[in-house]
Amino acid sequence: MTGWENAPTPVGETPWSFPDPSDWPDDDLVAAGADLGPATLVSAYRLGLFPMKVDEGRILGWWSPDPRGVLPLDALRVSRSLRQSARRSTSVSTPASPT
């Protein structure tokens, strides 16, 4: 089993603040900076913001694409081939380096 029946672990509060959605600019880039800590990611995702670097620099941008793709999870059907693929797949997450 994957442990989906377990409650999520709280991630705390982020030290960063993102602009109110009513103040967002017309383009997709909403903010720049911050970190990729769990609390920052959860806070951003709740607003519909997603991290991606800006150009070739080391600046982290927070984007809200319009239109945005949404996968309705209440209707998600996990097929046998998707389950098999997920079992074979490995994901690695490493913290961002401060260098």
C-alpha positions as CSV (number, residue, x, y, z in Angstrom):
1,M,0.0,0.0,0.0
2,T,1.0,3.6,-0.6
3,G,-0.1,5.0,2.8
4,W,-2.8,7.2,1.2
5,E,-5.0,6.5,4.2
6,N,-2.7,8.4,6.5
7,A,-3.3,12.0,7.3
8,P,-0.8,14.5,5.8
9,T,2.0,15.8,8.1
10,P,1.7,19.6,8.8
11,V,4.6,21.5,7.2
12,G,4.4,24.7,9.3
13,E,4.4,28.3,8.1
14,T,6.5,29.8,5.4
15,P,8.5,32.9,6.1
16,W,7.6,34.2,2.6
17,S,4.5,36.0,1.5
18,F,3.1,36.0,-2.0
19,P,0.9,38.7,-3.5
20,D,-2.8,38.5,-3.2
21,P,-4.3,37.0,-6.4
22,S,-6.2,40.2,-7.0
23,D,-2.9,42.1,-7.3
24,W,-1.3,39.7,-9.8
25,P,0.1,41.1,-13.0
26,D,-1.5,40.2,-16.4
27,D,1.4,37.9,-17.3
28,D,2.1,34.5,-15.9
29,L,5.1,35.5,-13.7
30,V,3.7,36.5,-10.3
31,A,6.7,36.7,-8.0
32,A,10.4,36.0,-7.8
33,G,12.6,34.7,-5.0
34,A,11.7,32.6,-1.9
35,D,12.8,29.0,-1.3
36,L,11.5,25.5,-2.1
37,G,10.8,24.5,1.5
38,P,7.7,22.4,2.1
39,A,5.8,25.2,3.8
40,T,6.6,27.6,0.9
41,L,5.5,25.1,-1.7
42,V,2.2,24.3,0.0
43,S,1.5,28.0,0.5
44,A,2.2,28.7,-3.1
45,Y,0.3,25.7,-4.5
46,R,-2.8,26.8,-2.5
47,L,-2.7,30.1,-4.4
48,G,-2.1,28.4,-7.7
49,L,1.6,29.3,-8.0
50,F,4.2,27.0,-9.3
51,P,8.0,27.4,-9.1
52,M,10.2,27.5,-12.2
53,K,13.5,29.3,-12.7
54,V,13.5,32.6,-14.5
55,D,15.6,32.6,-17.8
56,E,19.1,31.1,-17.3
57,G,19.7,32.8,-14.0
58,R,19.4,31.4,-10.5
59,I,16.3,33.3,-9.6
60,L,13.2,31.3,-8.8
61,G,10.0,32.5,-10.3
62,W,6.5,31.8,-9.1
63,W,4.2,31.3,-12.0
64,S,0.4,31.1,-12.4
65,P,-0.2,30.1,-16.0
66,D,-3.5,31.1,-17.6
67,P,-5.1,28.9,-18.7
68,R,-4.0,26.3,-16.2
69,G,-4.4,22.5,-16.5
70,V,-6.3,20.9,-13.7
71,L,-6.7,17.2,-13.1
72,P,-9.9,16.5,-11.2
73,L,-8.8,13.8,-8.7
74,D,-12.3,12.8,-7.8
75,A,-12.7,11.2,-11.2
76,L,-9.1,9.9,-11.5
77,R,-9.0,6.3,-12.7
78,V,-5.6,4.7,-12.0
79,S,-5.3,2.0,-14.6
80,R,-3.3,-1.2,-14.1
81,S,-0.6,0.0,-16.5
82,L,-0.3,3.3,-14.6
83,R,0.1,1.4,-11.3
84,Q,2.8,-0.8,-12.8
85,S,4.6,2.3,-14.2
86,A,4.4,4.0,-10.9
87,R,6.0,1.0,-9.2
88,R,8.9,0.9,-11.7
89,S,9.4,4.7,-11.4
90,T,11.7,6.3,-8.9
91,S,11.6,9.9,-7.8
92,V,14.4,11.7,-6.0
93,S,14.0,15.0,-4.2
94,T,17.0,16.9,-3.0
95,P,17.1,20.3,-1.3
96,A,18.2,23.3,-3.2
97,S,21.9,24.1,-2.8
98,P,22.6,27.5,-1.3
99,T,25.7,28.0,-3.5
